[in-house]
Amino acid sequence: VILNRMKDSRWPNKIVDVIKQPHQFSYLKDKHKQSKPTADDWKKARKIAYDTIFGYINSPVGDATHYHATRVKPRWAKKLEPVAKIGQHIFYR
C-alpha cells in the first residue's frame, strides 16, 4: 500500500512521508500499546522492506492504495474497489 501510494499523485513520493500522513496508519497512533520490536523483528522487517522496494516480493495486493481491518467498516471503503483480503485485512484501489 505504501509503495502504491508513492506512485499516486495524491500522496507524497517518499516512504517516510506516506507513512507519516495524518490518520493513515493506526499502528502509529497505537504505538504505546505495542511490544517493543526485538533485534530479530527489525532484521526481518528490513529484509522484507528491501525485497519489496526492489521488487523481489510479488505484492499480493496488486495496486491497492487503501486497507482496513475486517473488524471496522470505514465509510470510504464503499467508494473503492476491493482487490484482496489477507488475514484480517481488506485491500482496495
C-alpha positions as CSV (number, residue, x, y, z in Angstrom):
1,V,0.0,0.0,0.0
2,I,2.8,2.4,0.9
3,L,4.7,1.8,-2.4
4,N,1.4,2.1,-4.4
5,R,0.7,5.4,-2.7
6,M,4.1,6.7,-3.6
7,K,3.3,6.1,-7.3
8,D,-0.1,8.0,-6.9
9,S,0.0,11.8,-7.1
10,R,-2.5,12.1,-4.2
11,W,0.3,11.1,-1.8
12,P,3.9,12.1,-1.2
13,N,6.6,10.3,-3.1
14,K,8.8,9.3,-0.2
15,I,8.1,6.3,2.0
16,V,8.5,8.1,5.3
17,D,6.2,10.9,4.1
18,V,3.5,8.4,3.1
19,I,3.7,6.6,6.4
20,K,3.5,9.8,8.4
21,Q,0.4,11.2,6.7
22,P,-2.1,12.0,9.5
23,H,-4.7,9.4,10.3
24,Q,-3.5,6.8,7.7
25,F,-1.8,4.1,9.7
26,S,-3.4,3.3,13.1
27,Y,-0.3,1.5,14.3
28,L,1.5,4.9,14.6
29,K,-1.3,6.2,16.8
30,D,-1.3,3.0,18.9
31,K,2.5,2.5,19.3
32,H,2.1,2.7,23.1
33,K,0.0,-0.5,23.0
34,Q,2.6,-2.5,21.1
35,S,5.5,-4.5,22.4
36,K,9.0,-3.3,21.6
37,P,10.4,-5.0,18.5
38,T,13.3,-7.3,19.0
39,A,16.6,-7.3,17.0
40,D,15.2,-10.3,15.0
41,D,12.0,-8.4,14.3
42,W,14.0,-5.4,12.9
43,K,16.2,-7.8,10.9
44,K,13.1,-9.4,9.3
45,A,11.4,-6.1,8.7
46,R,14.5,-4.7,6.9
47,K,14.7,-7.8,4.7
48,I,11.0,-7.6,3.8
49,A,11.2,-3.8,3.1
50,Y,14.3,-4.2,1.0
51,D,12.9,-7.1,-1.0
52,T,9.6,-5.3,-1.5
53,I,11.2,-2.0,-2.6
54,F,13.5,-3.7,-5.1
55,G,10.7,-6.0,-6.5
56,Y,11.9,-9.3,-5.1
57,I,8.5,-9.9,-3.5
58,N,5.4,-10.0,-5.7
59,S,2.7,-8.0,-3.9
60,P,-0.5,-10.0,-3.2
61,V,-2.5,-6.7,-3.0
62,G,-1.7,-5.5,-6.6
63,D,-2.2,-1.8,-6.9
64,A,-4.2,-1.3,-3.6
65,T,-3.8,2.1,-2.0
66,H,-6.1,1.6,1.0
67,Y,-6.8,-1.1,3.5
68,H,-8.6,-1.7,6.8
69,A,-9.1,-4.4,9.4
70,T,-12.2,-6.5,8.9
71,R,-13.5,-5.5,12.3
72,V,-14.1,-2.0,11.1
73,K,-16.4,-0.6,8.3
74,P,-14.9,2.8,7.2
75,R,-17.2,5.0,5.0
76,W,-14.5,5.4,2.4
77,A,-14.5,1.7,1.6
78,K,-17.8,1.9,-0.2
79,K,-16.2,4.2,-2.8
80,L,-13.3,1.9,-3.7
81,E,-12.9,-1.5,-5.3
82,P,-11.8,-4.4,-3.1
83,V,-8.8,-6.2,-4.6
84,A,-7.6,-8.6,-1.9
85,K,-8.3,-10.0,1.6
86,I,-5.3,-11.2,3.6
87,G,-6.0,-12.5,7.1
88,Q,-8.0,-9.8,8.9
89,H,-7.4,-7.0,6.3
90,I,-9.2,-6.0,3.2
91,F,-7.3,-4.0,0.5
92,Y,-8.8,-1.6,-2.1
93,R,-7.9,0.5,-5.1
